[in-house]
Amino acid sequence: MRDCGRIGLVGSGSWGTAIAKIVMENCGALSWYIRSRDTISDFQRLGHNPSYLTSVQFDTDAIHFSADINEIVENSDTVIFVTPSPYLKNTIKKLKTPLYDKFVVTAIKGIVPDEDLVVTEYFRQIYGVPETNLAVISGPSHAEEVALGRLTYLTIGCLERENGEALAEMLSGPYIKTSLSSDVVGIEYAAVLKNVYAIAAGICKGLGYGDNFQAVLISNAVKEMNRFLRAVYPIARDVDATAYLGDLLVTGYSNFSRNREFGTMIGKGYSVKSAQIEMEMIAEGYYGTRCMRIINASFGVNMPILYAVYDILYNRVSPALEIRLLTNSLR
């Protein structure tokens, strides 16, 4: 086992459980915040998360569970946040323990609603965490495939190379390969946008569009993403890299993609509410669509796919009509 220091995890969904699996395999110990004491009891009794990735077994004797987020953060040097972005503010509202002296890692692929900030910026502005103490985990990484031990590539975004290398070492393993990037904000925005584009892909699938058009849609989505990233954070980057294009492809095409599933239901005629109820899981792209539209109001980037998804989800424009109009703007 590696000497990973004291690791705390906040979040017990499928991706949080997958990251816990990686950390436990490499480091052998973990402190884990789970909001529900009943869930903790069931977890300890069963030896696995009772709600997500139930096939993954844990040595629960090596995990310090707590329903008190302050206890977990206080006893950790590195804190990994893996809650859905719409729930982040509510999750940490009871946090009294300072974060500014912790290494704060976000594996959240979303924007904080009402704040319209990517998660690292939220921690920097609201909790005073220095940029050098912030990192993001991104890349094409469905939790279900991590649970199966399938080869997965993760990108670690961090401005402080030493911290980034330590996190990469912590996560690397037989089926996890890691790479480093300093494009922290760009990676986060790309992770939000790929969810929006996956909803668009799902809507088109639900409407009966085929693979030929899906290829055109995703090709244009990459261009749209690149235009936005150049406007909001103009540094040298390769959007064909796995943290950008790779994450977009897996989210847009995979049957594991919640955002694609959500979009497919919308394309088939479900209302937003009914689709959310039936899925029983968060499609982060729904919230990300609204946030990105608000953010783009300041930049004025040409983003026809984003705006088409927004009109369908929030203005209740007919998906068939909106996508038909969208097809005339794509090349």
C-alpha positions as CSV (number, residue, x, y, z in Angstrom):
1,M,0.0,0.0,0.0
2,R,1.1,3.6,-0.7
3,D,1.5,6.3,1.9
4,C,-1.3,8.6,0.7
5,G,-1.7,10.6,3.9
6,R,-5.1,11.1,5.4
7,I,-7.8,11.0,2.7
8,G,-11.3,12.1,3.2
9,L,-14.2,11.5,0.7
10,V,-17.4,13.5,0.6
11,G,-20.1,11.9,-1.5
12,S,-21.5,8.3,-1.7
13,G,-23.0,8.1,-5.2
14,S,-21.7,5.9,-8.0
15,W,-18.7,8.0,-8.9
16,G,-17.9,8.6,-5.2
17,T,-18.0,4.8,-4.6
18,A,-15.8,4.2,-7.6
19,I,-13.2,6.7,-6.4
20,A,-13.4,5.1,-2.9
21,K,-12.6,1.7,-4.6
22,I,-9.5,3.2,-6.3
23,V,-8.3,4.9,-3.1
24,M,-8.9,1.8,-0.9
25,E,-7.0,-0.5,-3.4
26,N,-4.0,1.9,-3.5
27,C,-3.9,3.4,0.0
28,G,-5.8,0.9,2.2
29,A,-7.6,3.4,4.3
30,L,-10.2,6.2,3.9
31,S,-12.4,8.5,5.9
32,W,-15.8,8.8,4.3
33,Y,-18.6,11.3,4.8
34,I,-22.0,9.8,4.2
35,R,-25.0,11.9,5.2
36,S,-27.3,9.1,6.3
37,R,-26.5,7.1,9.4
38,D,-28.8,4.4,8.2
39,T,-26.8,4.1,5.0
40,I,-23.6,3.9,7.0
41,S,-25.1,1.1,9.1
42,D,-26.2,-0.8,6.0
43,F,-22.8,-0.3,4.4
44,Q,-21.0,-1.7,7.4
45,R,-23.4,-4.7,7.6
46,L,-23.3,-5.5,3.9
47,G,-19.7,-4.6,3.1
48,H,-20.8,-2.6,0.1
49,N,-22.6,0.6,-0.7
50,P,-26.3,-0.4,-0.4
51,S,-27.4,2.0,-3.2
52,Y,-24.7,2.3,-5.8
53,L,-22.2,-0.1,-7.4
54,T,-23.3,-2.9,-5.1
55,S,-20.9,-5.4,-6.7
56,V,-17.9,-3.5,-5.2
57,Q,-16.9,-5.0,-1.9
58,F,-15.0,-3.0,0.7
59,D,-13.0,-3.7,3.8
60,T,-15.2,-1.6,6.0
61,D,-12.9,-2.0,9.0
62,A,-10.4,0.1,7.1
63,I,-12.9,2.9,6.5
64,H,-13.8,5.5,9.0
65,F,-17.4,6.4,8.2
66,S,-19.1,9.5,9.7
67,A,-22.3,11.4,9.1
68,D,-20.5,14.5,10.4
69,I,-18.7,16.3,7.6
70,N,-16.6,18.4,10.0
71,E,-15.2,15.2,11.5
72,I,-14.1,13.9,8.1
73,V,-12.6,17.2,6.9
74,E,-10.8,17.9,10.2
75,N,-9.2,14.4,10.2
76,S,-8.1,14.6,6.5
77,D,-5.2,16.3,4.7
78,T,-6.7,15.7,1.2
79,V,-10.5,16.0,0.8
80,I,-12.1,14.7,-2.4
81,F,-15.6,16.1,-3.1
82,V,-17.8,13.8,-5.3
83,T,-21.3,15.1,-4.7
84,P,-23.6,16.1,-7.5
85,S,-23.1,19.8,-8.2
86,P,-26.7,20.8,-7.4
87,Y,-26.3,19.4,-3.9
88,L,-22.8,20.7,-3.1
89,K,-23.9,23.9,-1.3
90,N,-26.4,22.0,0.8
91,T,-23.8,19.3,1.6
92,I,-21.2,21.6,3.0
93,K,-23.5,24.2,4.6
94,K,-22.7,22.6,8.0
95,L,-19.0,22.7,7.4
96,K,-17.2,24.8,10.1
97,T,-13.8,23.3,9.7
98,P,-11.6,25.5,7.5
99,L,-10.7,24.2,4.0
100,Y,-7.9,26.7,3.1
101,D,-5.2,24.5,4.6
102,K,-6.4,21.3,2.9
103,F,-5.7,19.9,-0.5
104,V,-9.2,20.1,-2.0
105,V,-9.9,17.8,-4.9
106,T,-13.1,17.9,-6.9
107,A,-14.4,15.0,-9.0
108,I,-17.7,16.9,-9.6
109,K,-18.5,17.4,-13.3
110,G,-20.8,20.3,-12.9
111,I,-21.3,24.0,-12.0
112,V,-22.6,25.2,-8.6
113,P,-26.1,26.5,-9.3
114,D,-27.0,30.0,-8.2
115,E,-23.3,30.8,-8.0
116,D,-22.6,29.9,-11.7
117,L,-19.1,28.9,-10.8
118,V,-17.1,25.8,-11.6
119,V,-16.4,23.9,-8.4
120,T,-12.7,24.9,-7.9
121,E,-13.6,28.6,-8.3
122,Y,-16.4,28.1,-5.8
123,F,-14.0,26.7,-3.2
124,R,-11.5,29.4,-4.0
125,Q,-13.9,32.3,-3.8
126,I,-16.2,31.1,-1.0
127,Y,-13.9,29.0,1.2
128,G,-10.6,30.7,0.5
129,V,-8.7,27.7,-0.8
130,P,-5.6,28.8,-2.6
131,E,-5.4,27.8,-6.3
132,T,-2.3,25.7,-5.6
133,N,-4.3,23.6,-3.1
134,L,-7.1,22.8,-5.7
135,A,-7.3,20.0,-8.1
136,V,-9.8,18.4,-10.4
137,I,-10.3,14.8,-11.6
138,S,-11.6,14.5,-15.1
139,G,-11.6,12.4,-18.2
140,P,-13.8,9.7,-19.7
141,S,-14.6,7.7,-16.6
142,H,-17.9,5.9,-16.1
143,A,-18.2,4.7,-12.5
144,E,-19.6,1.4,-13.7
145,E,-16.5,0.6,-15.7
146,V,-14.2,1.5,-12.9
147,A,-16.2,-0.9,-10.7
148,L,-15.5,-3.6,-13.3
149,G,-11.8,-2.8,-13.3
150,R,-11.9,-1.7,-17.0
151,L,-9.0,0.4,-18.3
152,T,-9.7,4.1,-17.5
153,Y,-7.7,7.2,-18.2
154,L,-8.0,10.1,-15.7
155,T,-6.7,13.6,-16.1
156,I,-5.6,15.5,-13.0
157,G,-5.9,19.2,-13.3
158,C,-3.7,21.1,-10.9
159,L,-1.7,24.3,-10.9
160,E,0.8,23.0,-8.3
161,R,2.7,20.2,-10.1
162,E,3.9,18.5,-6.9
163,N,0.3,18.3,-5.6
164,G,-0.9,17.0,-8.9
165,E,1.7,14.4,-9.1
166,A,0.9,13.2,-5.6
167,L,-2.8,12.8,-6.5
168,A,-1.9,11.1,-9.8
169,E,0.2,8.6,-7.9
170,M,-2.6,8.0,-5.4
171,L,-5.0,7.1,-8.2
172,S,-2.8,5.3,-10.6
173,G,-3.1,1.5,-10.7
174,P,-3.4,-1.6,-13.0
175,Y,-6.5,-0.3,-14.7
176,I,-6.2,3.5,-13.9
177,K,-3.8,5.6,-16.0
178,T,-3.3,9.3,-15.1
179,S,-1.9,12.4,-16.8
180,L,-1.4,15.9,-15.6
181,S,-2.8,19.2,-16.9
182,S,-2.6,22.8,-15.7
183,D,-5.8,23.7,-17.5
184,V,-8.0,23.4,-14.3
185,V,-10.8,25.7,-15.3
186,G,-10.8,24.6,-18.9
187,I,-11.2,21.0,-17.9
188,E,-14.0,21.8,-15.6
189,Y,-15.9,23.8,-18.2
190,A,-15.4,21.0,-20.7
191,A,-16.9,18.5,-18.2
192,V,-20.0,20.7,-17.8
193,L,-20.4,21.2,-21.6
194,K,-20.0,17.5,-22.5
195,N,-23.0,16.8,-20.2
196,V,-25.1,19.3,-22.2
197,Y,-24.0,17.8,-25.5
198,A,-24.8,14.3,-24.2
199,I,-28.3,15.5,-23.5
200,A,-28.5,16.8,-27.1
201,A,-27.3,13.4,-28.4
202,G,-29.9,11.7,-26.3
203,I,-32.7,13.9,-27.5
204,C,-31.7,13.2,-31.1
205,K,-31.6,9.5,-30.4
206,G,-35.1,9.7,-28.9
207,L,-36.3,11.5,-31.9
208,G,-35.0,8.8,-34.2
209,Y,-31.9,10.5,-35.7
210,G,-29.2,8.0,-36.7
211,D,-25.5,7.6,-36.3
212,N,-24.8,9.7,-39.3
213,F,-26.3,12.8,-37.7
214,Q,-24.9,11.9,-34.2
215,A,-21.4,12.1,-35.7
216,V,-22.2,15.6,-37.1
217,L,-23.6,16.7,-33.8
218,I,-20.6,15.6,-31.8
219,S,-18.2,17.1,-34.3
220,N,-19.9,20.4,-34.0
221,A,-20.1,20.1,-30.2
222,V,-16.3,19.8,-30.1
223,K,-16.0,23.1,-32.1
224,E,-18.6,24.8,-29.9
225,M,-16.7,23.7,-26.8
226,N,-13.4,25.0,-28.2
227,R,-14.9,28.4,-29.1
228,F,-16.2,28.8,-25.5
229,L,-13.0,27.7,-23.9
230,R,-10.9,30.0,-26.0
231,A,-13.2,32.9,-25.0
232,V,-13.4,32.2,-21.3
233,Y,-9.9,30.9,-20.6
234,P,-7.6,31.5,-23.6
235,I,-4.6,29.3,-23.1
236,A,-2.9,26.7,-25.3
237,R,-4.8,23.5,-25.1
238,D,-5.6,20.4,-27.3
239,V,-9.3,19.9,-27.2
240,D,-8.7,16.5,-28.9
241,A,-7.2,15.2,-25.7
242,T,-9.1,12.7,-23.5
243,A,-10.1,15.3,-20.9
244,Y,-12.1,17.2,-23.5
245,L,-13.0,15.1,-26.6
246,G,-12.6,11.8,-24.9
247,D,-15.0,12.7,-22.0
248,L,-17.4,14.1,-24.6
249,L,-17.4,11.0,-26.7
250,V,-18.0,8.6,-23.8
251,T,-20.8,10.7,-22.3
252,G,-22.4,11.3,-25.7
253,Y,-22.4,7.7,-26.8
254,S,-22.3,5.3,-23.8
255,N,-25.3,3.5,-22.5
256,F,-23.9,4.2,-19.0
257,S,-24.4,8.0,-19.6
258,R,-27.2,9.4,-17.4
259,N,-27.2,12.6,-19.4
260,R,-27.7,10.8,-22.7
261,E,-30.4,8.7,-21.1
262,F,-32.1,11.8,-19.8
263,G,-32.0,13.4,-23.3
264,T,-33.3,10.2,-24.9
265,M,-36.4,10.3,-22.6
266,I,-37.0,14.0,-23.5
267,G,-36.7,13.2,-27.2
268,K,-39.3,10.4,-26.7
269,G,-41.8,12.9,-25.2
270,Y,-41.1,12.8,-21.5
271,S,-41.4,16.0,-19.6
272,V,-38.3,17.1,-17.7
273,K,-40.0,16.3,-14.4
274,S,-41.2,12.8,-15.4
275,A,-37.8,12.0,-16.8
276,Q,-36.1,13.1,-13.6
277,I,-38.5,11.0,-11.5
278,E,-38.1,7.9,-13.6
279,M,-34.3,8.1,-13.7
280,E,-33.9,8.4,-9.9
281,M,-30.4,9.8,-10.6
282,I,-29.0,13.2,-11.3
283,A,-28.4,14.3,-14.9
284,E,-26.0,17.1,-14.2
285,G,-26.3,18.5,-17.7
286,Y,-29.9,19.7,-16.9
287,Y,-28.5,22.2,-14.3
288,G,-25.3,22.8,-16.4
289,T,-27.4,23.9,-19.4
290,R,-28.9,26.8,-17.5
291,C,-25.7,27.8,-15.8
292,M,-23.7,27.8,-19.1
293,R,-26.3,29.9,-20.8
294,I,-26.1,32.5,-18.0
295,I,-22.3,32.4,-18.1
296,N,-22.2,32.7,-21.9
297,A,-24.3,35.9,-21.7
298,S,-21.1,37.6,-20.7
299,F,-19.0,36.2,-23.6
300,G,-21.5,36.0,-26.5
301,V,-20.0,32.8,-28.0
302,N,-21.9,31.2,-30.8
303,M,-23.3,28.1,-29.1
304,P,-26.3,26.8,-31.1
305,I,-26.3,23.3,-29.5
306,L,-26.3,24.7,-25.9
307,Y,-29.1,27.1,-26.8
308,A,-31.1,24.4,-28.5
309,V,-30.9,22.2,-25.4
310,Y,-31.8,25.2,-23.2
311,D,-34.9,26.0,-25.2
312,I,-36.1,22.4,-25.1
313,L,-35.5,21.9,-21.3
314,Y,-36.4,25.4,-20.0
315,N,-38.6,27.0,-22.6
316,R,-40.5,23.8,-23.4
317,V,-39.9,24.2,-27.1
318,S,-40.8,21.1,-29.1
319,P,-37.7,18.8,-29.3
320,A,-38.6,17.9,-32.9
321,L,-38.9,21.5,-33.9
322,E,-35.8,22.7,-32.1
323,I,-33.6,19.9,-33.4
324,R,-34.8,20.4,-36.9
325,L,-33.9,24.1,-36.7
326,L,-30.5,23.1,-35.2
327,T,-29.7,20.8,-38.1
328,N,-29.7,23.9,-40.4
329,S,-26.9,25.6,-38.4
330,L,-24.6,22.6,-38.3
331,R,-21.9,21.8,-40.9
